[in-house]
Amino acid sequence: MNKKPLVQLVDAGLKGYKATWDYQETLFSSVVQRKIDLRKSGKKKPVPPNYIIFVEHPHVYTLGKSGKPENLLLNETQLRERSIEYYKINRGGDITYHGPGQIVAYPILDLEQFFTDIHKYLRYLEESIIRTIGDYGIKGERFEGLTGVWLDPDIPEKARKICALGVRCSRWVTMHGLAFNVNSELKYFENIIPCGIDDKAVTSMEAELGRKLDMEEVKERLQSHLTDLFGWELIF
């Protein structure tokens, strides 16, 4: 009987974007290097480690490698005045916002321990959010042709996004991940064209339910759904 893949859970609390990105890069590089070393040696074990980082960031905008800088509607002076950071990064996707009240999850996984299908990986991330918000009576759905989790995607004037995805994958090792609006300050999305989509709104659990959520409770539910979907064993 095969053992479940082990995943080290890192709860970083509130941490700056650049420091977390650097940490991701360090873990990502170590996993990739372990895979290269094993291949060179002709061995299959020990398997590379897996990680998932949960974090909240201070206010920051990040632009993916396929993104358009003009989707940021503030200049450098305005960013500085509002104490908002801005980074061009190496994930897929366009521009997004991270800030307090948003759960960001960064899985650094060796997908060869799970399945080698990046589309399935993205659908599992979406499904984990759909199940989590479903626990609170919110119906999350997919929007054909777009990533992330949406509410009322079939009603153009009401369609709104509650979770964005943006990942990088090399040698079947992932990094970056999902940004899930729980108690997010939605006004910060007004300074960008989120994910390059200018005719759709953004929402949060707080906005939908009319109350603030317990971040730790939501995070634990999300971790549980991710565990059920991926079949991993979390190491705390």
Phi, psi and omega in degrees: 000126182288140176283153176290144173299140179267138180230121178281121178273126177242113176260103188272355181067221176266117185216142181303150184297312186296318179297321180289320177299315178300319179295317175304312181300320179297313179295315180303311181297323181292322179292315179299315181297321178299319179295319179296315181297319179295319180296318180296324182279347182080008181262158177251346181226156000286144182292152178298151178287161174237152182221155165220126181256128170252133187204154164246141180251149164299166186306124181203144170251138177233140182246120178289168187292341177260007184278164179252122181305331181291351176282353167268122188264008178244149174266179184301320180296316180295322177298315181296317180297329182265002181057046178246131177272164181213130180223139168267125189232179190256028173265171172283171176092182185256227185262145174213171180243141170235145178190176178305144181089359178246130175272119176252132179237129180241097175279127171250091189243142167273098187296342177293346173273353182239287179194147181258074182208102185292329179291320176297321178301312180296320179294325177294319177299315178299316183297326179297324178285318179302318180289321181296310181289334176297330176298338182253011177083015178257129181268106177265145181219170174266154180245115185306126179089353180232149177271174177095184180243134188234159171246136181051050182295338182273358178245097188311319184282350182244347184304130181211147187259135180248344179212131178253149177240146173199117186231164170231143178218127177219132184054033181064025172249132184259158167206178192058198184166242187232153177232114192246115184281106179260290176244031186297147172278101189291343180299335181290339177286345180289345181268003179221168167258094191303125180058019179075013183252111189265359183240020179231146182270170176239145180222181179215167175299319180300316181295323182285323186263346179074023178204156176286145179259155172284110185301319181294320179296314180297318180299317180296321177296318179297316178301320180295317180291321176299318180298316179297319183288313185273343179069028180267173172243121181280138174250122184264000000 
